[in-house]
Amino acid sequence: MRYRLHPDAAWLPEDDRVYAMALPDGDFVALEGTAAVIFLDVAAGGDPVEEGVQRWGELARDGVAGFLAELIARRLVAEVDDTQPRAETTAGDGFSILFVCTANICRSSYAELAARARDVPGISFASAGTHALVGHPVDPPMAEELRRRGLDPSTHAAQQLTGTLVEAADLVLVMSPRHRSFILEEWPGASRKTFLVGHAARVARDLPDDLAREDLPALLWDSRTSGHGEAVDDPFGKGRAAARACAERIDIFVADILEALDRRRRR
């Protein structure tokens, strides 16, 4: 069995404790020791919880079940249906693009769904957050923007950025320089394929005619100059106007990148 954070849960790790709250009723709890380990294992979305806790040597399997039952009762953790596909997989064997932001509920989630909707053959998409609100849906104002464009936000559940996701991607497009710095600190080998989404869009507008899709990361690396306005501001908590501006900006960047890559396919 796998678990995820409950969609109505918020959490903040601090030192050796985890402070978690079930929203909107505000059921607040401070988790310590084994309970904190279990909760953080769920938040990371990695190995099955029992394996994670046993790896830490904190508690036997029977104790894990008790803590999980308590977390589920408090609406901090939810069981995952193992029959459904994992969120971190991408479909297809072609060129793969991973969008990254902070929580994976606004910018990168929107970019992934908007990119998928363009249905460019041979390109698959995924998204993740450097500090993801694992299991959460798209933030309501950004979900509204997706629906305005005829897209369904309900298919998205936020996931934590992992080395597996970074390694699997041919191109990693981040929303701010801070996200690129995070990735390069964790996975330095990804430096030659991790770029600001606006940088990729700027270069894509003038791709050489003979460039293959697979050569785009190398071209971006060779042209790694900073341009004004290549990041995407975080709209979280800033209302509908900020969400709309964010969505429109991402729309432009995604269109520039994918139209250029699609032209490469049709030549």
N, C-alpha and C positions, 0 to 999 in steps of 0.2 A: 504493500500500500504506500502511496505517496501523498504528501500533504502540501498545502500552500497557505499563505496568509489569507485570512478571511477578507473578502472585498470591503468590509466595513471596519477593518482594523488599521490603526496607525501605530508606528513604533519608532523608538529612538534608542540606539545603543549608547551606553556611556560607561567607560571603564569595564568593570566586570558585571555590570547589571544591564538589563534591558527593560525599558519603560514602554509598556504597551497599553493601548486604549482601544476599546471597542466603540466605534462611532455608530449612530449619533447619541447613544445614551450615556457615553462618557464613563463606562465601566473601566476604571484605571487600575492597573496592576504593575508592580515592580517584580521582575523575574530575576532570580539569582541562581548561581551554581548550575546544577543539572538542567533546571527549567530554562535558564537562559541559553544554555548550549542547544537544547532541543529547539527552542524558538528561533535562534539564529540559523540552525540547520535548515529549518523550514523556509526562512527568509531567503537563504542563499539558493534554494531551489535545486540543490545538488543531489547527493546520494540519498537513498532512503534514510529516514530519520534514525531508525534503529542502528544502522551501520555507522552513521555519523557520531552518535552518542557513544557507542561502544569503542569507536576509534579514540575518543577522548578518555575512555576508561572511567566514565563517571557513574554509570548505572547499568543494572542488568535489564534484560528485555522487558520483564514484567513491570518494572518501575517506569520505563518509558511509556508503556501503554497508559498507566495512570496519569502521568503528566499530560499526555496528548489528550486524554479524555477531558481533563480540566481545561486545557486550552481551547478545545472544541466547544465545551459548554460555555465558555466566556466569549465565544464568537471572535476569537483571535486567530484560530487556525481552522481550515476546512479540508476535508478529504478531497483528493483528486481522483477523477474517474480514469483509471489506467487504460480503459478501452479507447480513449480519445488520443489523437496524435499529440506528441509533445510540442509545445510552443516553440522550442528552439530549433526545430528542424525546418529546412527549406526544401521546397519542391523542385525537382528537376536536376539535371546534371550540367547545366550551362553556367553562365557567368552569374555569380552570386554577390549581392550587395547587402550590407548590414548597416542600418541606420542606428545611431547612438545618441541618446541625450541623458538626462539625469535620472528621472523616475520612470521613464518609458510609459508615460500616460498622456503626454501632450505632443511634443515635437516629433520624436522618433516614431511613435505609434501612428501619428497622422501621416508621416512620410511613407511608412511601410504600406499602409492601406491605400494611400493615393497612388503609390507606385504600382502596386498590384493591379489596381483598377485600369491602368493603362495597357495591361496585357501584352507586354512586349515579349515575343517568343524568345526562349533561350535565356531569360534572365529571371532569377528567383530573388526573393526579398525576405529579410527578417529585421527585427529591431530589438533593442535591449537598452537597459539603463545602467549607468555606473553605480547608482544607488537606488535601484528599482524598488517600487512599491509592488512587490511580487504578487501577481494574481489580480491586481486592480484593473478595472476597465479604463477605457479612454476617459479623461477628465471631461465632465459634462459640456463645457463651452466648446472644446475641440470636437467632441462627439457631435454636437449640433452642426459644426462646420462640415463634418463628413456627411451627415444626413442631408444638408443643403445641396451637396454635390451628388446625391443619390447613392452614397456609399453606406455600408452597414458597419458601425463601430462595435457591434456586440461580439464580433469574432475575436476581438483582441483581449489578451490578458498579459499584463506587464511581466517581464522576466528580467532577471539579473544578468548583466554582461558576464560572460565566462570566457576562459581561454579557448574552450572548444568552439564557441561561436566565432571568436576572432580568427582562429586558425582556419575555420571552414569558409570564411568569406574571401572572395577575390578582391573586394573593395569595401572599406569601412568608411562611412560618411558620418561625421560628427557635427553636432549643432553649435559647438563653441570651442575655442582653443582649450578651455579647461578640460573638456572631454578627451581631446587628443592627448593632452599631457597625462591624464589618468591612464589611458591605454598604453602609452609609451613607457610609463613607470612600471606598469604591471607586465607588459608584454613588449619589450623593446624591439623584438624581431618584426613587429607589425608596422614599423615606422614607414616603410615604403609603400604601404597600401592604405594608410589612414590619413584622411584629409577632411578639411572643412567642406561641408556640402556646397557652400557658395563658391569656394575655390574650384571644386569639380565642375560646377555649372559654368563658371567663367571660361575655363579651359575647353569644356565641351562645345561651347558655341563656335569654336574655330578649330575643330579637329582636322588633322591632315586626312586627305581622302583615302590614303592607303593604310590607315591605322586600324588594326584589329582590336576588338573589345578587350582582349587579354593584355594589350599593350597600354591601356589607359592608365593604370596605376604608375607605370614607369614614366609616362609623359607628365603626370601630375607631380611626381617626385622631381623631375627635371625642371619643372616650372613652379617650384614651391615658394612663390612670392606671396606676400600678404596683400590682399586688396581690400578696399573699404567696403563694409557691408556684407562680408562673406559669412558671418555668423547669423544665427537665428535666435532672437531673444526669447527667453522663457515666458510664456503667457500665464503660467499657473497663478491662480489667485488674483488676476488682474482684470477679470471681466471679459465680456463678449467682444468688445472692440479690440482688445489685445489678442484674443484668440483668432479673430477674423484676420487681423494683420499678419499674424504668424502663419495661418493657413495659406493666405495669398502669397506670402514670401516663399513658403515651401513649394507651393504649386509651381511657381516660376522656376525654381531651382530643379525640381524633379523633372519638369517638362524639358528643360534645356538638356539635362543629362540623358534622359531616355530617348528623346528624339534623335540626338546625335548617335547614340548606340544603335538605335533601330535603323538609321541610315546605313551604318556600317554593315548590318545584316543584309540589307536589300541591294547592296551594290554587286 
